[in-house]
Amino acid sequence: MPNFHVKRGDVVVVIAGSHKGKEGKILEVLAGSGRARVEGVAMVKRHLKKSQEHPQGTIAEREGSVHLSNLMLKTNHEKRAAKRAPAPAKV
């Protein structure tokens, strides 16, 4: 199994793509495709058939996956932001 820079339960920030800037906890890492499901990011709609639970059928929203290269640990992201902050003006 490959080594990844993130694991399930880590809090991450999306640094690239259409969901840039969003953050959430990793629910699952999909090792085969190099992607991860992040809580509240890349939501997709799934149509569910009629069943006893949903007699009319329903449209459920779930998390889609985001490529691991587009994710960064939140602590590392905050360190990077602190470095980029402008120095205070001298008086």
C-alpha positions in Angstrom: 0.0 0.0 0.0 1.4 3.4 -1.0 2.3 6.1 1.6 0.2 9.2 1.5 0.7 12.6 3.2 -2.8 12.5 4.6 -4.9 9.8 6.4 -8.4 9.3 7.6 -9.4 11.8 10.3 -7.0 14.5 9.3 -8.3 18.0 8.8 -7.3 19.3 5.3 -7.7 22.3 3.0 -8.3 22.0 -0.7 -5.5 24.0 -2.4 -6.5 23.6 -6.0 -9.5 23.0 -8.2 -13.1 24.1 -8.1 -13.3 23.5 -4.4 -10.2 25.6 -3.5 -10.2 27.0 0.0 -12.8 24.6 1.5 -11.7 22.5 4.4 -13.0 19.4 6.1 -12.1 16.1 7.7 -11.0 13.1 5.6 -13.7 10.4 5.7 -11.9 7.9 3.5 -8.7 7.6 1.4 -9.2 5.7 -1.9 -5.7 4.3 -2.4 -6.3 2.7 -5.8 -7.2 6.0 -7.5 -5.1 8.4 -5.2 -8.2 10.3 -4.1 -9.9 11.1 -0.8 -13.5 11.8 0.3 -13.5 15.0 2.4 -16.4 16.0 4.6 -18.6 18.7 3.0 -16.4 19.0 -0.1 -17.2 18.0 -3.7 -20.8 17.1 -3.0 -22.6 15.0 -5.6 -26.2 14.0 -6.0 -27.1 10.3 -6.2 -30.6 9.1 -7.2 -31.9 6.3 -5.1 -34.5 3.8 -6.2 -37.7 3.2 -4.4 -37.3 1.1 -1.3 -38.9 0.5 2.0 -36.8 3.3 3.5 -37.7 5.7 0.6 -41.0 4.7 -0.8 -40.9 7.5 -3.4 -37.2 7.2 -4.1 -35.0 10.2 -3.3 -32.0 12.3 -4.3 -29.2 12.0 -1.8 -26.2 14.2 -1.5 -22.9 12.6 -0.8 -19.2 13.6 -0.8 -17.4 13.0 -4.1 -13.7 12.5 -4.2 -10.8 15.0 -4.5 -7.3 14.1 -5.8 -4.7 13.9 -3.0 -2.4 16.3 -4.8 -5.1 19.0 -4.3 -5.1 18.5 -0.5 -2.9 20.0 2.2 -3.0 19.4 6.0 -4.6 22.4 7.7 -1.7 22.9 10.1 0.8 23.1 7.1 -1.6 25.5 5.3 -1.7 27.8 8.3 2.1 27.8 8.6 2.4 28.7 4.9 -0.1 31.5 5.3 1.8 32.9 8.3 5.0 33.0 6.2 3.2 34.9 3.4 1.7 37.5 5.8 3.3 40.9 5.3 5.7 42.2 7.9 4.3 45.0 10.2 5.2 48.5 9.1 8.0 50.2 11.1 7.2 53.6 12.6 
